[in-house]
Amino acid sequence: MFYSLVSRPARSYQHPASQVVSKLALEKFLDDTMGSMSGARSKPSATVEDGHKAYSLQLDVPGLAKEQLDIGIEADVVRVTSKAGAGREVKAAWRFPLEIDAANSSAKLENGVLTLTLGKKVPVSNVASLAIN
């Protein structure tokens, strides 16, 4: 038997968008199904909105009090974790396009929903003018 190499245009190797979407949906389904079967903790439900001056992050943390949660902000990363001895374990992190201004940020816990209002740090231009001799 003899095989020969066939030259095909690059576009023939790309997957259509529908295949990519269905693959992602399948992976999510398998992760959700297999995670629940193995007893692994599920990720808390969260919603992120991008406002003009701040990001809004809502995270479902039923059964936890504000004393049982830690919120950490480091540059453009926000982490929410539950303290040791809390009723359930929460561990989540988000990376935002802009740095977070911790001084202009706030957190509120109401009816099992943690709402973070994360102020955006205004980027400062470091452009310097250079004189031509």
Backbone hydrogen bonds in HBPLUS format (Angstrom, degrees):
<---DONOR---> <-ACCEPTOR-->    atom                        ^
c    i                          cat <-CA-CA->   ^        H-A-AA   ^      H-
h    n   atom  resd res      DA  || num        DHA   H-A  angle D-A-AA Bond
n    s   type  num  typ     dist DA aas  dist angle  dist       angle   num
A0012-SER N   A0009-PRO O   3.14 MM   3  5.91 158.0  2.19 120.8 126.5     1
A0013-TYR N   A0010-ALA O   3.04 MM   3  5.69 162.7  2.07 120.9 126.1     2
A0014-GLN N   A0011-ARG O   3.39 MM   3  5.44 158.7  2.44 101.6 107.7     3
A0019-GLN N   A0016-PRO O   3.07 MM   3  5.55 130.4  2.33 109.8 121.4     4
A0020-VAL N   A0016-PRO O   3.36 MM   4  6.77 154.7  2.43 148.6 155.5     5
A0021-VAL N   A0017-ALA O   2.92 MM   4  6.15 167.1  1.93 159.4 162.4     6
A0022-SER N   A0018-SER O   2.97 MM   4  6.06 162.2  2.00 142.6 148.0     7
A0023-LYS N   A0019-GLN O   2.90 MM   4  6.01 145.9  2.02 140.6 150.1     8
A0024-LEU N   A0020-VAL O   2.95 MM   4  6.23 157.8  2.00 150.7 156.1     9
A0025-ALA N   A0021-VAL O   2.90 MM   4  6.15 158.2  1.95 151.3 157.8    10
A0026-LEU N   A0022-SER O   2.89 MM   4  6.02 154.1  1.96 141.1 148.2    11
A0027-GLU N   A0023-LYS O   2.89 MM   4  6.14 159.7  1.93 148.7 154.1    12
A0028-LYS N   A0024-LEU O   2.94 MM   4  6.15 161.3  1.98 149.8 154.6    13
A0029-PHE N   A0025-ALA O   2.92 MM   4  6.12 161.5  1.96 148.0 153.4    14
A0030-LEU N   A0026-LEU O   2.90 MM   4  6.14 164.4  1.93 154.0 157.9    15
A0031-ASP N   A0027-GLU O   2.87 MM   4  6.05 160.0  1.91 149.9 155.8    16
A0032-ASP N   A0028-LYS O   2.89 MM   4  6.06 164.9  1.92 153.1 157.1    17
A0033-THR N   A0029-PHE O   2.89 MM   4  6.03 163.4  1.92 151.2 156.3    18
A0034-MET N   A0030-LEU O   2.76 MM   4  5.71 167.9  1.78 151.1 155.2    19
A0035-GLY N   A0031-ASP O   2.86 MM   4  5.61 148.5  1.96 136.1 145.7    20
A0036-SER N   A0032-ASP O   3.18 MM   4  6.21 154.6  2.25 137.4 143.1    21
A0037-MET N   A0033-THR O   3.14 MM   4  6.34 146.5  2.26 142.7 152.0    22
A0038-SER N   A0034-MET O   3.05 MM   4  6.19 146.7  2.16 144.2 151.7    23
A0040-ALA N   A0035-GLY O   3.08 MM   5  5.24 132.6  2.32 160.4 162.7    24
A0060-ASP N   A0045-SER O   2.91 MM  15  5.46 167.5  1.92 165.6 169.6    25
A0047-THR N   A0058-GLN O   2.79 MM  11  5.11 148.2  1.89 144.8 154.7    26
A0058-GLN N   A0047-THR O   2.82 MM  11  5.11 162.6  1.85 151.0 157.1    27
A0049-GLU N   A0056-SER O   2.78 MM   7  5.04 156.6  1.83 149.2 156.5    28
A0056-SER N   A0049-GLU O   2.87 MM   7  5.04 162.0  1.90 147.4 151.9    29
A0051-GLY N   A0054-ALA O   2.83 MM   3  5.13 139.4  2.00 146.2 156.9    30
A0120-LYS N   A0053-LYS O   3.01 MM  67  5.76 169.1  2.02 147.5 144.0    31
A0055-TYR N   A0118-LEU O   2.78 MM  63  4.99 161.5  1.81 144.6 145.3    32
A0118-LEU N   A0055-TYR O   2.81 MM  63  4.99 158.6  1.85 150.0 155.0    33
A0057-LEU N   A0116-LEU O   2.88 MM  59  5.02 165.4  1.91 149.9 154.6    34
A0116-LEU N   A0057-LEU O   2.73 MM  59  5.02 170.6  1.74 156.8 159.8    35
A0059-LEU N   A0114-LEU O   2.80 MM  55  5.07 159.9  1.84 148.0 155.1    36
A0114-LEU N   A0059-LEU O   2.79 MM  55  5.07 163.7  1.81 162.5 157.8    37
A0061-VAL N   A0112-GLY O   2.74 MM  51  5.12 160.9  1.78 151.2 155.8    38
A0068-GLN N   A0065-ALA O   2.95 MM   3  5.37 154.4  2.02 112.5 120.7    39
A0069-LEU N   A0066-LYS O   3.42 MM   3  5.53 169.3  2.43 107.2 109.0    40
A0083-LYS N   A0068-GLN O   2.83 MM  15  5.25 160.1  1.87 140.2 143.7    41
A0070-ASP N   A0081-THR O   2.76 MM  11  5.27 161.5  1.79 166.3 168.7    42
A0081-THR N   A0070-ASP O   2.97 MM  11  5.27 162.8  2.00 151.1 156.7    43
A0072-GLY N   A0079-ARG O   2.83 MM   7  5.04 163.8  1.86 147.7 153.4    44
A0079-ARG N   A0072-GLY O   2.80 MM   7  5.04 164.2  1.83 150.8 155.9    45
A0074-GLU N   A0077-VAL O   2.93 MM   3  5.31 168.9  1.95 159.1 162.8    46
A0077-VAL N   A0074-GLU O   3.00 MM   3  5.31 164.3  2.02 126.9 131.7    47
A0100-ILE N   A0075-ALA O   2.80 MM  25  5.85 173.5  1.80 146.5 144.6    48
A0096-PHE N   A0076-ASP O   2.81 MM  20  5.26 163.6  1.84 156.4 161.8    49
A0078-VAL N   A0094-TRP O   2.89 MM  16  5.32 160.0  1.93 154.6 161.3    50
A0094-TRP N   A0078-VAL O   2.87 MM  16  5.32 151.1  1.95 148.9 158.6    51
A0080-VAL N   A0092-ALA O   2.87 MM  12  5.38 166.5  1.88 156.1 159.9    52
A0092-ALA N   A0080-VAL O   2.92 MM  12  5.38 157.9  1.97 155.7 162.5    53
A0082-SER N   A0090-VAL O   2.87 MM   8  5.07 138.6  2.04 148.6 143.6    54
A0086-ALA N   A0083-LYS O   3.22 MM   3  5.79 148.8  2.32 137.8 136.1    55
A0121-LYS N   A0099-GLU O   2.94 MM  22  5.42 166.7  1.96 151.2 147.6    56
A0101-ASP N   A0119-GLY O   2.71 MM  18  5.05 172.5  1.72 142.8 145.5    57
A0104-ASN N   A0101-ASP O   3.12 MM   3  5.55 139.1  2.30 108.8 119.1    58
A0105-SER N   A0102-ALA O   3.32 MM   3  5.07 151.7  2.40 109.8 106.3    59
A0106-SER N   A0117-THR O   2.86 MM  11  5.23 151.3  1.94 141.9 151.5    60
A0117-THR N   A0106-SER O   2.87 MM  11  5.23 165.0  1.89 148.4 153.5    61
A0108-LYS N   A0115-THR O   2.89 MM   7  5.16 144.1  2.02 140.2 151.7    62
A0115-THR N   A0108-LYS O   2.71 MM   7  5.16 170.9  1.71 161.0 163.7    63
A0110-GLU N   A0113-VAL O   3.07 MM   3  5.39 167.4  2.08 141.8 142.9    64
A0113-VAL N   A0110-GLU O   3.04 MM   3  5.39 156.2  2.10 113.6 121.1    65
